[in-house]
């Protein structure tokens, strides 16, 4: 008989494991069979096999006597640009297809120390460059709500399908939140530095960080509590203790003052459906007694373009060591320069090569002042605008994406510059502010979305507003998209 763990929260799974109501062996068998079906349906994994799950089960059994493991036996999916020493880390690129890291990312070690069960490494866009589909060396991930549409990432699809209770993935210009909105799950991008980046193979160091995907607010709170631990030897992390996120949800704040940028309806490719849904939710927030104010943020609409320019320059620098000499894919050539050219030409997708080329041109002396330096100045202006806005308001509210999950037959984004999917999400990456994507469900329609941005270090406010809305919409929230119970 199969376990109904897809319907359980992380806390319930951990309690069942500690109470021996769920055996690790039974959990591993169920996970493998469901994962096998999900892989055939959705193409969400890059690294996944029964041997690895068996090894994870043995590790879980060793943790059973430890009653302090808050994530004991909780199924976890991990994006394949986060390093693991026991599985390949490919970044969904041909260049990295055989790369086996000699180390494990700090976030993975933290989760395993707390008993989490790593199912496998999930598919994503090459080096997490957007989530429009088409650049992964391992083909695109299908959306569990509609197999004709993109999921954005395998991590989001794993949570939406009920296969993983939690997932970790990175967020550069909003990819974590965009994929979550396509798949109808919660996503939290914490304050820059709240979670360690050690072991993340990133393309834009000043923008990209690891975030959490889940199906309920309490699961996000528990995972964030585990991960938000100061790292004294890492200057890029916050050296302050995180608040008790889980306990703060027991008495959530209900008197939020919420700001909405007046330019929210100026996004390119804004679908009427998304526009109407957002206006409806503004009315619902008013009925809940929350104060909603419209504010002017003159540079908010420039955030996606600015983030794209900065990301391209940093990608040009960060990926420069991928030349076929030190590690990764290598092509042959008559001489060293030809080997470099052939290796990078065949190792990277056309999308990534165009992006790196743009970054190289933008960082040259001819264009540096006109584009990159100007972009950095705009980044400062955008951050100051958000700081000023959130000094007077608790949260900033927008849609997460201007459109719902794009179909493979008629993709909305990916061919334009900048990617229109990042219109609302990029500002949080530029400023380092925490942000959360909250799903909205409608019968017979793809999931909708809301995005909240909070001041730095105020992840608790995001979790509290999500908990409040979760209770309000509880009757409209399906448990998961792709039923795996019968497998």
Backbone torsions as a table, in degrees:
resi	resn	phi	psi	omega
1	UNK	NA	132.5	-176.9
2	UNK	-75.3	150.3	175.9
3	UNK	-82.0	141.1	180.0
4	UNK	-94.7	43.7	-175.8
5	UNK	-68.6	-18.9	179.7
6	UNK	-62.0	-24.6	-179.3
7	UNK	-94.8	0.0	-176.3
8	UNK	-99.4	147.1	173.5
9	UNK	-80.9	164.9	-177.5
10	UNK	-56.8	-42.8	-179.2
11	UNK	-61.9	-38.0	-179.3
12	UNK	-70.6	-39.6	178.1
13	UNK	-63.6	-45.8	-180.0
14	UNK	-61.2	-41.4	179.7
15	UNK	-65.6	-39.9	179.2
16	UNK	-65.8	-37.8	177.7
17	UNK	-66.9	-44.3	-179.1
18	UNK	-67.0	-33.8	178.2
19	UNK	-84.7	3.4	178.6
20	UNK	60.3	28.6	173.8
21	UNK	-82.8	-19.9	173.8
22	UNK	-122.6	127.9	177.2
23	UNK	-90.8	141.5	178.8
24	UNK	-56.1	-39.0	-179.3
25	UNK	-64.0	-43.0	179.9
26	UNK	-65.8	-40.1	178.2
27	UNK	-61.9	-44.4	-179.7
28	UNK	-63.9	-40.8	179.6
29	UNK	-64.7	-43.9	179.2
30	UNK	-64.5	-43.4	179.8
31	UNK	-60.3	-43.4	-177.3
32	UNK	-65.5	-44.2	-178.8
33	UNK	-65.9	-42.2	178.7
34	UNK	-68.8	-38.1	179.1
35	UNK	-64.6	-37.8	179.3
36	UNK	-62.5	-44.2	178.7
37	UNK	-66.9	-43.8	-179.1
38	UNK	-61.7	-36.5	179.0
39	UNK	-64.5	-40.3	178.6
40	UNK	-66.4	-37.1	-177.0
41	UNK	-77.8	-41.2	-165.6
42	UNK	-117.9	-17.8	-175.8
43	UNK	58.4	46.4	-174.0
44	UNK	-90.9	-17.1	-179.0
45	UNK	-103.6	150.5	166.8
46	UNK	-106.6	-46.2	176.2
47	UNK	-117.9	118.8	-178.5
48	UNK	-164.9	125.6	176.7
49	UNK	-159.0	162.1	-175.2
50	UNK	-67.7	-34.4	-179.2
51	UNK	-62.0	-41.7	179.9
52	UNK	-65.5	-43.3	179.7
53	UNK	-63.6	-36.6	177.6
54	UNK	-62.9	-40.3	177.4
55	UNK	-65.2	-37.9	177.2
56	UNK	-64.6	-39.0	179.8
57	UNK	-63.9	-40.4	177.5
58	UNK	-62.0	-39.0	178.9
59	UNK	-67.2	-39.5	178.4
60	UNK	-61.5	-41.1	-179.8
61	UNK	-60.9	-33.6	178.0
62	UNK	-70.2	-25.7	-179.8
63	UNK	-85.3	-11.9	-173.8
64	UNK	-54.1	-41.2	-179.8
65	UNK	-67.5	-17.6	-177.2
66	UNK	-84.3	106.5	-176.5
67	UNK	-78.3	-5.4	-177.7
68	UNK	-92.3	-0.6	-179.8
69	UNK	-74.9	106.2	-175.5
70	UNK	-77.2	-13.5	-178.5
71	UNK	-122.0	30.1	-174.9
72	UNK	-59.5	116.6	177.2
73	UNK	78.0	4.3	-177.4
74	UNK	-74.7	120.1	-178.9
75	UNK	-64.6	130.4	-176.0
76	UNK	-129.1	132.2	172.9
77	UNK	-104.6	148.0	-174.3
78	UNK	-132.7	125.1	178.1
79	UNK	-61.5	145.0	-171.4
80	UNK	-83.3	27.1	166.6
81	UNK	-116.5	14.4	175.2
82	UNK	-110.5	121.8	-168.3
83	UNK	-68.2	138.5	172.3
84	UNK	-137.2	136.8	-176.6
85	UNK	-83.4	-6.4	-179.4
86	UNK	-110.5	-0.2	175.8
87	UNK	-144.0	155.3	178.6
88	UNK	-64.6	154.3	174.6
89	UNK	-127.1	101.3	-168.2
90	UNK	-98.0	-18.7	-172.5
91	UNK	55.4	23.0	179.6
92	UNK	57.7	29.8	-178.2
93	UNK	-118.7	143.4	174.7
94	UNK	-60.4	-35.4	-177.9
95	UNK	-60.3	-35.8	-175.3
96	UNK	-105.5	12.9	-170.7
97	UNK	-59.3	-25.4	-178.0
98	UNK	-112.4	11.2	-173.6
99	UNK	-75.9	126.0	176.6
100	UNK	-115.8	105.9	-178.7
101	UNK	-63.8	147.3	176.0
102	UNK	-87.4	6.9	-175.8
103	UNK	-145.9	167.1	177.9
104	UNK	-116.5	139.4	178.9
105	UNK	-59.5	147.6	-178.1
106	UNK	-59.7	-39.2	-178.2
107	UNK	-62.8	-36.2	179.4
108	UNK	-67.5	-43.1	178.1
109	UNK	-61.1	-41.5	179.5
110	UNK	-62.0	-43.6	-178.8
111	UNK	-68.9	-40.3	179.5
112	UNK	-67.4	-36.5	176.9
113	UNK	-62.1	-25.9	178.0
114	UNK	-97.5	13.5	170.1
115	UNK	91.6	2.7	-178.8
116	UNK	-64.0	148.9	-177.9
117	UNK	-108.1	110.8	-178.5
118	UNK	-79.7	113.8	-178.9
119	UNK	-72.3	-50.6	-177.1
120	UNK	178.2	-177.8	-178.8
121	UNK	-100.2	129.9	-171.3
122	UNK	-98.4	157.4	-178.2
123	UNK	-72.2	155.5	179.4
124	UNK	-160.1	174.9	171.2
125	UNK	-69.4	152.0	-176.3
126	UNK	-52.8	121.1	-177.3
127	UNK	54.3	27.0	178.5
128	UNK	58.5	37.1	179.6
129	UNK	-88.6	85.0	-178.6
130	UNK	84.5	-177.7	176.0
131	UNK	-144.8	36.4	-179.1
132	UNK	-85.2	-12.7	179.9
133	UNK	90.7	148.8	172.0
134	UNK	108.5	-13.2	-176.9
135	UNK	-103.8	-10.5	179.9
136	UNK	-68.7	134.9	176.4
137	UNK	-64.2	-19.5	-176.7
138	UNK	-105.1	20.6	177.8
139	UNK	73.3	168.1	-172.1
140	UNK	-79.2	158.3	177.3
141	UNK	-94.2	132.7	179.6
142	UNK	-86.9	146.6	-178.7
143	UNK	-79.3	127.5	-179.0
144	UNK	-65.4	-16.2	176.3
145	UNK	-84.0	-27.4	-179.4
146	UNK	-157.9	109.4	-174.1
147	UNK	-67.3	-9.6	176.9
148	UNK	-87.9	-1.8	-177.1
149	UNK	-116.4	159.7	179.0
150	UNK	-77.8	144.1	174.7
151	UNK	-90.8	-17.7	-176.6
152	UNK	88.1	-43.5	177.4
153	UNK	-160.9	153.8	177.3
154	UNK	-68.1	-31.0	179.6
155	UNK	-63.0	-44.9	179.0
156	UNK	-66.2	-39.6	179.6
157	UNK	-65.8	-36.0	179.9
158	UNK	-64.5	-39.8	178.9
159	UNK	-72.7	-43.0	-178.4
160	UNK	-64.7	-32.0	-177.7
161	UNK	-80.5	-7.0	-178.8
162	UNK	85.4	7.4	-178.7
163	UNK	-79.4	-44.8	179.5
164	UNK	-112.7	138.4	175.9
165	UNK	-76.1	-37.7	179.8
166	UNK	-135.3	158.3	174.6
167	UNK	-148.6	150.2	174.1
168	UNK	-114.6	138.2	176.4
169	UNK	-152.9	167.2	-178.6
170	UNK	-99.9	161.6	-175.4
171	UNK	-136.3	113.7	-177.8
172	UNK	-103.7	-51.5	176.5
173	UNK	-127.0	16.3	179.1
174	UNK	118.6	9.7	-174.8
175	UNK	-59.0	-39.6	179.3
176	UNK	-58.8	-48.8	-177.4
177	UNK	-72.9	-35.6	178.5
178	UNK	-63.9	-47.4	179.1
179	UNK	-62.8	-38.7	178.3
180	UNK	-62.5	-39.8	179.9
181	UNK	-68.1	-35.7	177.6
182	UNK	-65.2	-34.7	-173.0
183	UNK	-100.4	-3.3	176.9
184	UNK	73.0	42.0	176.5
185	UNK	-129.1	167.0	176.8
186	UNK	-81.1	145.6	175.5
187	UNK	-142.0	133.2	178.9
188	UNK	-120.4	117.6	169.2
189	UNK	-98.5	110.0	-177.0
190	UNK	-76.0	175.4	174.1
191	UNK	-55.0	140.5	178.4
192	UNK	-57.9	122.8	-178.5
193	UNK	98.6	-10.3	179.4
194	UNK	-68.1	-37.6	178.0
195	UNK	-114.1	139.4	-178.9
196	UNK	-61.1	140.2	175.6
197	UNK	-100.5	2.2	-177.6
198	UNK	-65.3	118.4	-178.2
199	UNK	100.3	-2.2	174.7
200	UNK	-87.8	125.5	176.1
201	UNK	-89.2	97.7	-172.4
202	UNK	-105.0	165.5	174.5
203	UNK	-110.9	-14.9	-178.9
204	UNK	-142.3	93.2	-170.1
205	UNK	-62.3	-33.1	-177.2
206	UNK	-82.7	-10.0	-178.2
207	UNK	-112.2	-36.7	-166.4
208	UNK	-87.4	136.6	176.5
209	UNK	-151.1	166.4	-178.5
210	UNK	-88.6	136.5	177.7
211	UNK	-127.7	179.3	-172.7
212	UNK	-122.2	137.6	174.1
213	UNK	-114.6	140.5	178.4
214	UNK	-160.7	174.7	-179.6
215	UNK	-101.8	-10.3	177.2
216	UNK	-146.8	157.6	-174.6
217	UNK	-64.5	-40.6	-178.0
218	UNK	-61.5	-34.6	177.7
219	UNK	-65.7	-41.6	177.1
220	UNK	-61.7	-42.0	-178.0
221	UNK	-63.3	-43.4	-179.7
222	UNK	-64.8	-45.2	-179.7
223	UNK	-64.3	-42.3	179.7
224	UNK	-64.3	-36.7	178.1
225	UNK	-61.4	-38.6	179.0
226	UNK	-69.3	-38.8	-172.1
227	UNK	-88.2	-27.2	-174.3
228	UNK	-83.9	65.2	-179.1
229	UNK	-115.7	128.1	179.9
230	UNK	-55.2	142.3	-178.8
231	UNK	-120.5	92.1	-171.7
232	UNK	-55.7	-31.1	-177.2
233	UNK	-89.9	8.2	-178.9
234	UNK	-123.8	103.3	-176.5
235	UNK	-67.9	-11.8	-179.5
236	UNK	-86.7	-1.4	179.3
237	UNK	-105.0	154.7	177.4
238	UNK	-70.1	129.3	-178.3
239	UNK	-96.9	47.1	177.6
240	UNK	-134.3	151.1	179.4
241	UNK	-72.4	139.7	178.4
242	UNK	-80.5	150.7	176.5
243	UNK	-70.1	164.8	178.9
244	UNK	-75.7	85.4	-172.3
245	UNK	-57.5	-44.8	-175.6
246	UNK	-63.0	-43.2	-178.5
247	UNK	-71.1	-27.0	178.4
248	UNK	-67.1	-22.6	179.5
249	UNK	-75.7	-16.6	-178.4
250	UNK	-68.3	-32.0	176.3
251	UNK	-130.6	73.3	-174.3
252	UNK	-68.8	147.2	174.2
253	UNK	-66.5	137.5	-178.1
254	UNK	-121.3	-4.0	-177.1
255	UNK	-106.8	58.7	-178.1
256	UNK	-79.1	142.8	173.4
257	UNK	-106.1	113.9	-169.7
258	UNK	-112.9	131.8	177.8
259	UNK	-102.9	144.9	176.4
260	UNK	-127.5	122.3	-179.8
261	UNK	-66.9	136.8	-178.9
262	UNK	-64.3	-19.7	-178.7
263	UNK	-88.6	10.6	-174.9
264	UNK	-60.9	-29.9	-177.3
265	UNK	-94.7	15.5	179.7
266	UNK	-101.3	4.9	-179.0
267	UNK	-65.4	139.9	174.9
268	UNK	-69.7	146.3	-179.6
269	UNK	65.1	20.8	177.0
270	UNK	-66.9	115.7	-178.9
271	UNK	-75.9	143.9	178.5
272	UNK	-58.4	-36.4	-179.4
273	UNK	-62.4	-44.2	179.0
274	UNK	-66.6	-42.7	179.6
275	UNK	-60.2	-47.1	-179.3
276	UNK	-66.2	-40.7	179.1
277	UNK	-62.5	-40.9	-178.4
278	UNK	-66.6	-42.8	178.2
279	UNK	-62.8	-37.2	177.2
280	UNK	-63.6	-40.6	-179.4
281	UNK	-69.7	-31.4	175.2
282	UNK	-61.7	-39.3	177.5
283	UNK	-67.5	-38.3	179.0
284	UNK	-64.8	-40.1	179.1
285	UNK	-63.6	-37.2	178.0
286	UNK	-64.6	-39.8	178.7
287	UNK	-66.6	-28.2	178.4
288	UNK	-77.6	-5.1	179.1
289	UNK	88.4	11.9	178.8
290	UNK	-86.1	139.8	-179.7
291	UNK	-82.9	123.0	-179.6
292	UNK	-116.9	124.9	-179.5
293	UNK	-124.3	137.7	174.6
294	UNK	-89.1	132.9	-176.4
295	UNK	-127.0	154.4	178.0
296	UNK	-98.2	120.4	176.6
297	UNK	-122.9	90.1	-170.2
298	UNK	-57.0	-30.8	-174.3
299	UNK	-106.3	2.8	-179.3
300	UNK	-59.0	-39.4	-177.2
301	UNK	-68.6	-13.7	178.6
302	UNK	-90.6	-4.6	-171.1
303	UNK	-60.0	-42.7	-177.1
304	UNK	-63.7	-43.2	178.8
305	UNK	-65.5	-43.9	179.6
306	UNK	-62.4	-45.7	179.7
307	UNK	-63.0	-36.5	179.0
308	UNK	-65.5	-42.7	178.9
309	UNK	-63.1	-47.7	-179.2
310	UNK	-65.3	-42.1	179.2
311	UNK	-61.5	-41.2	-178.8
312	UNK	-63.8	-43.2	179.4
313	UNK	-65.4	-42.9	179.7
314	UNK	-69.0	-34.4	176.6
315	UNK	-66.0	-40.9	176.8
316	UNK	-56.9	-39.7	179.1
317	UNK	-77.1	-49.1	-174.6
318	UNK	-65.6	-30.4	-177.9
319	UNK	-95.5	6.5	-177.9
320	UNK	-68.2	-23.7	179.3
321	UNK	-80.0	-4.8	179.4
322	UNK	-90.8	83.1	-173.4
323	UNK	-123.4	2.7	179.7
324	UNK	87.3	-0.5	-178.6
325	UNK	-94.5	-50.6	-173.5
326	UNK	-84.9	-38.3	177.9
327	UNK	-166.9	171.5	175.9
328	UNK	87.0	-174.1	-177.6
329	UNK	-61.7	142.1	177.9
330	UNK	-138.9	131.9	172.7
331	UNK	-101.3	158.2	178.6
332	UNK	-85.9	158.3	178.1
333	UNK	-157.7	161.0	-178.9
334	UNK	-69.6	-26.0	178.0
335	UNK	-149.7	175.7	-173.1
336	UNK	-59.6	-45.6	-178.4
337	UNK	-62.8	-40.3	179.1
338	UNK	-66.5	-36.2	177.7
339	UNK	-63.5	-43.1	176.4
340	UNK	-57.0	-49.8	-175.9
341	UNK	-62.3	-47.8	-178.9
342	UNK	-65.0	-40.1	-178.2
343	UNK	-63.7	-49.2	-177.5
344	UNK	-74.7	-30.0	178.7
345	UNK	-67.0	-41.2	-177.6
346	UNK	-92.6	-21.1	-177.6
347	UNK	-81.0	-26.7	-177.8
348	UNK	-108.9	152.7	176.0
349	UNK	-73.6	162.2	179.7
350	UNK	-62.3	-36.1	179.3
351	UNK	-61.9	-46.1	-179.2
352	UNK	-68.2	-39.0	179.2
353	UNK	-63.1	-40.9	176.7
354	UNK	-63.2	-40.3	-178.4
355	UNK	-66.1	-44.6	179.1
356	UNK	-65.0	-39.8	178.3
357	UNK	-61.5	-43.1	177.0
358	UNK	-60.7	-42.5	178.8
359	UNK	-63.6	-38.7	178.0
360	UNK	-64.9	-43.3	179.5
361	UNK	-66.2	-42.2	-178.0
362	UNK	-64.0	-29.8	-177.0
363	UNK	-90.7	-0.1	177.3
364	UNK	-74.0	155.2	-179.9
365	UNK	-54.1	-32.1	-177.3
366	UNK	-65.2	-36.1	-174.2
367	UNK	-114.3	-4.4	-172.9
368	UNK	-57.8	-51.5	-177.8
369	UNK	-68.5	-40.2	-176.0
370	UNK	-66.8	-38.8	-174.6
371	UNK	-110.6	-64.0	-170.6
372	UNK	-67.0	-49.8	-179.6
373	UNK	-61.7	-41.3	178.2
374	UNK	-63.5	-37.9	177.3
375	UNK	-63.2	-38.8	178.6
376	UNK	-66.6	-36.4	176.7
377	UNK	-66.1	-40.7	177.0
378	UNK	-65.4	-35.0	176.8
379	UNK	-58.6	-43.1	178.4
380	UNK	-63.8	-41.6	179.2
381	UNK	-63.6	-43.2	179.6
382	UNK	-62.3	-42.9	179.6
383	UNK	-63.8	-42.0	179.6
384	UNK	-66.3	-38.3	177.0
385	UNK	-61.3	-43.0	179.2
386	UNK	-66.3	-41.7	179.0
387	UNK	-60.1	-45.1	179.8
388	UNK	-64.1	-43.6	-179.7
389	UNK	-63.3	-44.5	-175.2
390	UNK	-84.3	-2.1	169.9
391	UNK	-77.3	-24.7	-178.7
392	UNK	-106.7	-14.2	179.6
393	UNK	-129.5	156.3	-179.4
394	UNK	-79.8	-37.0	-174.2
395	UNK	-144.9	154.6	171.4
396	UNK	-110.5	131.2	-175.3
397	UNK	-116.1	133.6	173.5
398	UNK	-147.3	171.2	162.7
399	UNK	-64.5	163.3	174.6
400	UNK	-81.7	-44.8	178.7
401	UNK	-134.0	153.3	179.3
402	UNK	-72.7	-11.3	-177.3
403	UNK	-146.4	161.4	177.9
404	UNK	-84.2	-179.4	-174.6
405	UNK	-48.4	119.1	-177.7
406	UNK	-72.8	146.6	178.4
407	UNK	-81.2	153.9	178.0
408	UNK	-67.8	-31.1	-177.7
409	UNK	-72.4	-32.9	-177.9
410	UNK	-138.1	72.6	-178.7
411	UNK	-63.7	140.8	-179.7
412	UNK	-81.9	-41.3	-173.5
413	UNK	-121.2	177.3	176.2
414	UNK	110.7	-27.7	-178.6
415	UNK	-103.4	-6.0	-177.4
416	UNK	-105.1	162.6	179.3
417	UNK	-129.7	120.5	-6.0
418	UNK	-77.7	170.7	178.2
419	UNK	-61.5	119.4	-177.2
420	UNK	-63.5	-15.7	179.4
421	UNK	-64.8	-21.9	-176.0
422	UNK	-93.4	11.3	-175.8
423	UNK	-55.5	-43.1	-177.1
424	UNK	-93.5	-26.6	-169.6
425	UNK	-89.1	-27.5	-170.1
426	UNK	-65.1	-30.7	-176.5
427	UNK	-59.5	-37.2	-179.5
428	UNK	-66.7	-33.3	177.5
429	UNK	-72.3	-40.0	179.4
430	UNK	-63.6	-37.5	-175.8
431	UNK	-91.6	-18.1	-175.3
432	UNK	79.0	12.1	-179.4
433	UNK	-77.4	151.6	175.8
434	UNK	-76.2	149.1	-179.8
435	UNK	-146.7	152.5	-178.2
436	UNK	-136.6	135.6	174.5
437	UNK	-102.6	127.2	-177.8
438	UNK	-114.4	129.8	-176.4
439	UNK	-83.2	148.7	174.1
440	UNK	-122.4	136.5	-175.7
441	UNK	-117.7	138.9	178.7
442	UNK	-135.7	134.0	-177.1
443	UNK	-61.5	127.9	177.5
444	UNK	77.4	7.9	-178.9
445	UNK	-130.0	157.3	174.7
446	UNK	-64.6	152.7	-179.6
447	UNK	-59.6	147.3	172.5
448	UNK	-99.4	-166.7	-173.9
449	UNK	-161.8	154.6	169.3
450	UNK	-132.8	147.2	175.0
451	UNK	-123.7	133.9	174.5
452	UNK	-116.4	136.2	174.8
453	UNK	-117.8	134.5	-178.1
454	UNK	-119.7	165.4	174.8
455	UNK	-62.3	161.5	179.1
456	UNK	-54.7	138.6	176.2
457	UNK	71.5	11.2	-178.9
458	UNK	-109.5	46.3	175.6
459	UNK	-60.8	-29.2	-179.2
460	UNK	-58.9	-38.6	179.4
461	UNK	-64.4	-37.5	178.2
462	UNK	-65.4	-43.0	179.7
463	UNK	-66.8	-35.9	-179.2
464	UNK	-70.1	-42.0	178.4
465	UNK	-68.0	-35.8	177.8
466	UNK	-65.8	-39.1	178.3
467	UNK	-64.8	-39.8	178.7
468	UNK	-62.7	-46.1	-179.8
469	UNK	-70.0	-33.5	179.1
470	UNK	-59.5	-42.8	178.3
471	UNK	-67.6	-37.4	-179.1
472	UNK	-66.8	-37.5	-175.4
473	UNK	-105.2	17.0	-173.7
474	UNK	-57.4	-35.1	-177.8
475	UNK	-75.4	-12.2	-177.9
476	UNK	-105.7	4.6	-174.3
477	UNK	-100.7	108.9	174.2
478	UNK	-66.9	155.0	-175.0
479	UNK	-72.4	-43.3	174.6
480	UNK	-163.7	163.8	-170.1
481	UNK	-82.7	-50.1	-174.5
482	UNK	-107.6	110.4	-177.2
483	UNK	-69.6	125.8	178.0
484	UNK	-115.6	8.2	-173.0
485	UNK	-63.5	-33.9	-172.6
486	UNK	-81.4	-5.2	-176.1
487	UNK	-82.3	NA	NA
